[in-house]
């Protein structure tokens, strides 16, 4: 499910379902407490090994070449690709060949295994973009009021590193007298720019208090989304309009839980 804990039920984005299936007779289980939804989930060791194999089988150039060949030669694949182009799902920043590569990335078996639906994901990403943008530019965040709806939303929706970066930028803008408050956002286009997965390994990934925490063998998805929007903002007493284009990076564990909690880890590369 595309899920931010901070988003109320009334405005909750469409869902991306996730299901974990474990064989009690043959698979070893390890329980862990999710930092996202505060529930206890089970990490299936056998499933983790299978995920590693799927990831390794899709890494490299050859699987993508095969996927592009399938796209060129297969009628159904061409229809799916054409539909994505017509619906504006793939980023306009990419040329035609790179759009084919991105389409091949969406054929990742781990995305299929954990039911990643790009159209539903983009619907949720748009809702997150609107709410987080309004919160970041709010006076409560600018004035560092901790116990506010906006600040709680940012802490729940952003990675720790990105949250700290936002507070630093907000402080600097206020000191320089350049802080503006967004009052309305009209999103024009939401498109996919890149998608990738990895299987978390503590021997490769070094964690600290500023990074998202995962358990061994978790499947992590990282998705870049491009937003084009018209913003109505107030600078001092003056109400102004501007057009913006930005790329946000979303990340979540997509294995082992019913409702992955997507976190924003970067704005235009800041916060990674």
Phi and psi in degrees as a GROMACS rama.xvg file:
@    title "Ramachandran Plot"
@    xaxis  label "Phi"
@    yaxis  label "Psi"
@TYPE xy
-75.1886  112.057  UNK-2
-145.934  121.967  UNK-3
-108.667  125.426  UNK-4
-56.7565  -28.6586  UNK-5
-78.4917  -14.4166  UNK-6
-85.1835  128.134  UNK-7
-69.2033  161.694  UNK-8
-63.4858  -28.343  UNK-9
-70.4475  -24.4087  UNK-10
-123.594  23.8255  UNK-11
-67.9791  131.711  UNK-12
-64.3808  167.19  UNK-13
-63.0207  158.066  UNK-14
-98.2164  150.778  UNK-15
-116.104  109.477  UNK-16
-73.9425  142.985  UNK-17
-131.492  137.881  UNK-18
-136.79  137.94  UNK-19
-111.791  127.972  UNK-20
-116.687  124.775  UNK-21
-123.501  138.528  UNK-22
-93.18  108.483  UNK-23
-66.1444  -25.5143  UNK-24
-81.1631  -30.7035  UNK-25
-118.508  -14.2776  UNK-26
-109.533  139.646  UNK-27
-84.7493  136.935  UNK-28
-111.916  147.007  UNK-29
-130.347  125.23  UNK-30
-87.9846  151.209  UNK-31
-151.544  155.691  UNK-32
-95.6172  121.872  UNK-33
-72.1997  132.525  UNK-34
-74.5447  -12.4155  UNK-35
-88.6013  -53.1031  UNK-36
-114.262  4.00999  UNK-37
55.1427  34.2889  UNK-38
-115.244  164.548  UNK-39
-97.6345  121.305  UNK-40
-115.719  168.748  UNK-41
-118.115  127.018  UNK-42
-94.6392  112.995  UNK-43
-81.2147  114.069  UNK-44
-60.0163  -44.24  UNK-45
-61.6201  -40.8537  UNK-46
-63.6897  -38.3546  UNK-47
-61.6207  -40.2235  UNK-48
-66.0968  -39.5211  UNK-49
-65.0053  -38.7154  UNK-50
-64.1372  -39.9209  UNK-51
-61.648  -41.4192  UNK-52
-63.8455  -43.5387  UNK-53
-62.9055  -40.5924  UNK-54
-64.6001  -45.3958  UNK-55
-64.9712  -34.0219  UNK-56
-70.7306  -20.3163  UNK-57
-101.23  -14.2749  UNK-58
-68.8345  151.673  UNK-59
95.3484  178.76  UNK-60
-80.7897  -37.9894  UNK-61
-58.05  -45.8274  UNK-62
-59.9248  -34.6334  UNK-63
-72.6535  -36.4341  UNK-64
-61.7428  -44.0565  UNK-65
-62.6789  -39.5001  UNK-66
-65.6639  -39.3333  UNK-67
-67.7858  -38.1715  UNK-68
-61.3008  -40.7403  UNK-69
-64.7794  -36.4398  UNK-70
-64.9139  -42.0363  UNK-71
-69.8514  -40.0663  UNK-72
-93.6357  -20.0095  UNK-73
-97.5287  128.6  UNK-74
-63.6257  -45.314  UNK-75
-65.2232  -41.1576  UNK-76
-63.5191  -41.0009  UNK-77
-63.508  -39.5866  UNK-78
-64.7854  -42.3195  UNK-79
-63.6753  -43.3335  UNK-80
-64.0086  -45.3542  UNK-81
-60.8322  -39.5952  UNK-82
-63.3996  -40.7319  UNK-83
-63.5957  -39.9832  UNK-84
-64.6775  -44.5399  UNK-85
-66.3817  -34.6122  UNK-86
-85.412  -0.283028  UNK-87
66.5961  33.0628  UNK-88
-78.9247  -36.3638  UNK-89
-88.8136  139.894  UNK-90
-57.3557  135.984  UNK-91
-72.3319  -11.1657  UNK-92
-73.9762  -13.9948  UNK-93
-96.0553  142.936  UNK-94
-77.2636  174.781  UNK-95
-60.421  -42.1188  UNK-96
-64.6032  -42.5089  UNK-97
-68.0643  -27.8888  UNK-98
-66.762  -35.7636  UNK-99
-64.9934  -40.1272  UNK-100
-64.3187  -42.9798  UNK-101
-62.6927  -40.1622  UNK-102
-61.5328  -39.703  UNK-103
-65.7849  -34.1103  UNK-104
-63.389  -31.4984  UNK-105
-71.4937  -11.6079  UNK-106
-84.9013  4.84701  UNK-107
-50.3264  124.476  UNK-108
-62.3965  -25.9518  UNK-109
-71.8648  -35.4465  UNK-110
-65.2718  -37.6163  UNK-111
-69.6531  -42.4328  UNK-112
-60.2547  -39.4408  UNK-113
-103.363  21.5781  UNK-114
60.6108  41.3816  UNK-115
-72.6097  121.129  UNK-116
-113.102  111.659  UNK-117
-65.3424  -37.7774  UNK-118
-65.3205  -44.2545  UNK-119
-68.0147  -36.7867  UNK-120
-60.2832  -45.5474  UNK-121
-64.8451  -32.0099  UNK-122
-62.3654  -45.9392  UNK-123
-66.0614  -38.7787  UNK-124
-62.9449  -37.9339  UNK-125
-63.1917  -43.3058  UNK-126
-62.5107  -42.3288  UNK-127
-63.8089  -41.8722  UNK-128
-57.3156  -45.8945  UNK-129
-65.2402  -48.5069  UNK-130
-68.3416  -43.2523  UNK-131
-69.3779  -39.1017  UNK-132
-61.2206  -44.3584  UNK-133
-65.0178  -38.5583  UNK-134
-67.9004  -43.5129  UNK-135
-59.6939  -37.8711  UNK-136
-92.2296  7.47852  UNK-137
-74.7865  155.322  UNK-138
-66.4083  -31.3709  UNK-139
-62.8329  -40.954  UNK-140
-71.5336  -41.6036  UNK-141
-58.6999  -38.0603  UNK-142
-90.9945  7.41183  UNK-143
58.6877  42.3199  UNK-144
-83.4123  108.311  UNK-145
-68.014  -47.513  UNK-146
-88.6492  62.3549  UNK-147
-129.518  160.032  UNK-148
-59.7742  -42.0949  UNK-149
-64.5226  -43.993  UNK-150
-68.3919  -39.5651  UNK-151
-64.3661  -39.0943  UNK-152
-61.4514  -43.9209  UNK-153
-65.2484  -42.6268  UNK-154
-63.0169  -34.2554  UNK-155
-81.8909  -22.2557  UNK-156
-103.852  -23.6727  UNK-157
-104.374  154.482  UNK-158
-66.5702  155.084  UNK-159
-54.5097  -40.4617  UNK-160
-65.2594  -43.2692  UNK-161
-69.8283  -36.2593  UNK-162
-60.6091  -46.4571  UNK-163
-62.4732  -39.002  UNK-164
-63.5775  -39.8798  UNK-165
-64.2898  -41.5288  UNK-166
-64.4334  -40.985  UNK-167
-63.0398  -44.2332  UNK-168
-64.8311  -42.331  UNK-169
-60.4083  -42.9866  UNK-170
-62.9665  -44.2714  UNK-171
-63.1098  -44.8763  UNK-172
-63.7954  -38.4201  UNK-173
-65.6498  -41.7002  UNK-174
-64.4988  -33.7087  UNK-175
-86.933  -3.15482  UNK-176
71.507  27.9172  UNK-177
-112.685  9.30464  UNK-178
-75.3787  133.026  UNK-179
-124.451  150.995  UNK-180
-111.319  120.337  UNK-181
-77.3399  127.549  UNK-182
-104.878  -23.5953  UNK-183
-156.257  142.644  UNK-184
-127.886  127.332  UNK-185
-114.539  102.265  UNK-186
-76.5739  125.629  UNK-187
-93.5797  -46.2349  UNK-188
-143.108  140.197  UNK-189
-130.115  116.802  UNK-190
-134.499  155.339  UNK-191
-85.0443  131.757  UNK-192
-108.428  -33.7886  UNK-193
-164.978  157.257  UNK-194
-149.4  139.151  UNK-195
-152.344  159.913  UNK-196
-129.235  160.895  UNK-197
-151.925  154.819  UNK-198
-100.116  121.324  UNK-199
-67.5757  133.204  UNK-200
-134.523  124.026  UNK-201
-65.7003  -20.7709  UNK-202
-76.8664  -17.4914  UNK-203
-106.433  -41.4661  UNK-204
-98.3086  120.383  UNK-205
-95.1641  118.962  UNK-206
-97.8575  149.649  UNK-207
-143.024  -175.27  UNK-208
-68.969  -11.8497  UNK-209
-98.806  4.45525  UNK-210
-118.103  159.656  UNK-211
-72.4241  142.046  UNK-212
-100.388  135.09  UNK-213
-133.14  159.161  UNK-214
-91.7858  159.358  UNK-215
-56.9427  130.648  UNK-216
86.6504  -1.1458  UNK-217
-67.2447  143.44  UNK-218
-91.9912  119.581  UNK-219
-107.954  129.503  UNK-220
-107.193  138.075  UNK-221
-126.96  123.881  UNK-222
-129.012  127.9  UNK-223
-99.1539  130.125  UNK-224
-126.381  135.122  UNK-225
-99.8916  133.936  UNK-226
-121.232  132.392  UNK-227
-117.925  128.642  UNK-228
-148.021  159.308  UNK-229
-107.827  128.562  UNK-230
-117.579  139.045  UNK-231
-107.239  116.324  UNK-232
-132.968  157.285  UNK-233
-112.297  123.678  UNK-234
-117.062  104.812  UNK-235
70.6029  -122.954  UNK-236
-100.805  -3.42193  UNK-237
-94.6869  132.359  UNK-238
-96.4421  125.917  UNK-239
-128.78  166.94  UNK-240
-121.682  147.01  UNK-241
-153.556  155.162  UNK-242
-105.114  136.439  UNK-243
-128.747  149.434  UNK-244
-132.199  127.753  UNK-245
-147.685  159.633  UNK-246
-122.3  124.691  UNK-247
-112.596  145.464  UNK-248
-108.476  125.417  UNK-249
-109.983  144.582  UNK-250
-143.641  142.386  UNK-251
-161.638  153.843  UNK-252
-74.9826  127.332  UNK-253
-108.208  -1.46537  UNK-254
-108.183  151.673  UNK-255
78.8587  10.0243  UNK-256
-151.395  152.782  UNK-257
-78.0019  -30.3549  UNK-258
-132.296  85.8718  UNK-259
-56.3215  136.862  UNK-260
-103.797  97.3561  UNK-261
-69.0012  130.849  UNK-262
-113.145  144.974  UNK-263
-86.9873  124.255  UNK-264
-109.674  -11.2873  UNK-265
-160.47  144.526  UNK-266
-112.522  115.533  UNK-267
48.9522  42.0759  UNK-268
85.9943  -11.4828  UNK-269
-83.5997  126.662  UNK-270
108.586  -10.8024  UNK-271
